[in-house]
Amino acid sequence: MAETSPREIRCDIRSPELLRELVERPLPLNLGAPRPERRFFRDVYLDTPDGRLHRYGMSCQYRVGGDDRRRLTLFQPGPDASAETQLLQSRANVDEVDPLRAVSGESEPARRIRAIVDPASLSIAFTSQTERLVRRSVRRWLQWAEFDFAYDVVAVEQHGVIRRFQELRVRRRRTGLPRLERIAAALEDAHGLRPILVNRLERERLTAAGAAREADRRAVGSGHA
C-alpha cells in the first residue's frame, strides 16, 4: 500500500462492522490502544446548477461542527491537480447559519468565490454527514512519531437518497518512527485495507453522483419523472 501524501494515508473500510472492530483493537505496530474521541460534522457543498465550480476543479464547502462552529472553505487545484495535497484551501470561520448567506459574505473564501461566479447562482449540490472516531497513538521509547487514526462513517445525501461509506485516515502529527509506509503495510496485511486513490472531496462527489442516479431511477419507476 502506497503512502498517499507526505503526511497521511487513507484506506477504505469495507463495512461498519469492520470499522467497529478496528476501533476496539490496539493500533498497529505497538502504537497503543487509546480510547476514541467522538466527533461530528456536516458539510454542505455548493455549486451552480450547471456545475461550473466542478468544471474548474473547485469545491465550495460549508461545514458545521458538533460544537456549532461554522467554516467556509474554497478548494482550488494547485500545480498538480491530481494530488490531494495540491488542493489549495481558502478558509474562514463564519457566523451565518445559512450556507447561501455565507458565500455572499465578506470572508476571504466568499470574496474568492465572488470573483469566479455570482453567489446568487449557487445552490446546494449535495451534503455529507460524518461521524468520526479519533485515536491518538502513544509515544514510546524509540517511537517518537505521533499519529491520529480517524475512523469515519460518512453519509452522503443527494436528492433525498443517502449513500454511505467508511474510511480510515492516518495522519502524522510528529515525525519519527515508525514510517507511514510501515503502518500502511501493517493495515493491509492484518485487515486487508486498500488505499483510496481519489481524494476525500472527489470520493464524496462520486458518491453523490451515484445517489443522484438512484434518485432518477426511483423517479422513473414511480412515474414522477
N, C-alpha and C positions, 0 to 999 in steps of 0.2 A: 504494500500500500504506500503510495507516494504522499509526501507532505504537500498540502495544497497551498501553503503560504509559509513565509519565514516564521510566522508567529502562531499558526493554528492549523489543525486538521479537522475535517468534518466527515462524518460517516453516517450512512443510512442505517436505521434500526428498523427491522422488517415488521415488528409488531409491538403493540403496547405491552404485551406480556414480557417480551424480551427486555424492553426498557425498564420495567419494574424490577426484573431480575438483575440487570446491570447496576441499578441504583442500590440494591441491597448487598451486592458483593463488594469485597475490597477492590480498590483501584489496582490497575496492573502495575507490575514491576515494583511491588512493595512500596507503593506511594501512599499507603494508609487506607483507612476505612472511615472517612469523616461522614457525619450526618449531613443530609442535604438541606439546603435553604431553598424554600419555595418562592417563586416569583411569577407574576402575571403581567402581560401587557397585550394591548390590542393595537394593530396597525391598520390604518386606512390609507389606501393608495388612490391617488387622484390622477386623472388624465383627461384629455379631450375625448369626445365621442369617437373620433377617427384615430385615436391612439398616437397623437403627434409626439408626445414626450417619449413614448416607447420607440418610435421610429428613430428618434435622435439618440437612443441608447440611454435615456434618462428615466428616473423614477422619483416621484414626489410622495413622500411618506409622512403621515401624521400619526404619531404614537401617543397613546395614553397608557401610563403605567399603573400598576396596582396601588401606587402611592398617590395617584391622581395628578402626577406631573405630566405635562404635555410638551411634545417636542415636534418640530417641523424639520424635515431633512430633505434636501435635494441631492440625489446621487447622479453623478455625471461620469462618463467614461474618461479614463486617463490616457496616457500614451499607449498602453497595451489594453485595449478594450475587452480582451478575452479573459483577463485575470481579475479575480475578485479584489485583490489587494490594490488594483489600479483604479478602482472606483473612487472618484473624488467626492467628498462629502461636505456640503454646506449645511450646518445645523444650528438650531437655536431653540431655546425654551420659549414657549408661547403661553399666553393666558386664555386664548379663545377656546371655547368648548366645542365650537363648530369648525371642522377642518376647512370648509369652504371659506369661512371668515378668516381663518389663519393664513391662507395663501393670499388673501387680499390685504394683509397687514404690512408692517414696516420692518419685519425681521430680515436678516440677510438672505436666507433662502427664499423668502417671499419676493424680495426685490429681484433676485436672480431669475425666479420663475416668470416674473412680470416682463423681464427682458426677452423671454422666449415665446410665451403665449399669453393671451389675455386671461387673467384669473377667472373672469366671468364665464369663460368657455369650459372650465374644468368641472368635472363631476366625479363621483365615487366610481372607480373602476372595479375594485374588489376589496375585501377586508380579510385580515388574518388575525387569529387569536392564539396566543402562545402561553402554555403552562410550562414553566422551566424549573427544573431542579438543579441546583448548583452545588458541587462538591469541590472543595479546595484541597489539593494534595498537602501532605505533611512533609515538611522539610526534615531531612535526616543527614547524618554524617555521610559525606561524600555524595550527597544528593541535594545540591544547593538550588536546583531548579524548583520552580513553583508553578503549578498548573491549575486552571479552573476546568472542571469537567461539567459541561452544561448539557442536560438531557431535556430535549424539547419535544412536547406534543403540540402540533400545530394544526389548527382547524381553519381552512381557507374557505371563504364563502363568496359565491358569485351567483347572482340571480336566484337567491333562495336555496341553492344547492351547496352543501358543505362536503368538502373532501379533506381527509386528514393524512398526515404523515408524521413520522418520528425521526429524529436525528440526534447525534451526539457531536458536540463541538468541544475539542480540547484546545484550550488557549494557554500559551506560555506566558506567565507573569514575570518570572525571573529566569535568567539564563543559567545554564549548568547542566549537569547530568540528572536523569537520562535525556537523550535527544528525542525529539518528536518522532523521528523515524522508528525508534525502538518501541515507543508507545503504540504507534500505528500498527507495527508488525505484531505486537502482542495482542491487540484488539482483534486483528484479523485471524490470528492463529487460534485464540481462545473462543471467539464468538462469531467468527465469520463475517465481521462487519466490513462492508465495502466502502471505498471512498466515494464521495459525491463530486461529480465532475462539473456541475454548474454552481454558481454562487447562490446564496440564500434568496436573494431578490428574484433571480430568474426561476428558481425552483417554485417559489410561491406563485409567480406569474404563470408558469406552465400548469401548475395545479389548478389555478383559477380558470385557465382556458379549458381544461378538462371538465370542470364543473359547469362552465357555460355551455359546452356541447351537450352535457347531460340534461341541462335545463331546456335546451332547444328540443331534444328528443322527447322529453316529457310533454312539452307544449304541443308538439306534433301529435303525439299519441293521445292526448286528451282532447284534440280538436280545437285548442286555443290558439293555434298558430296557422 
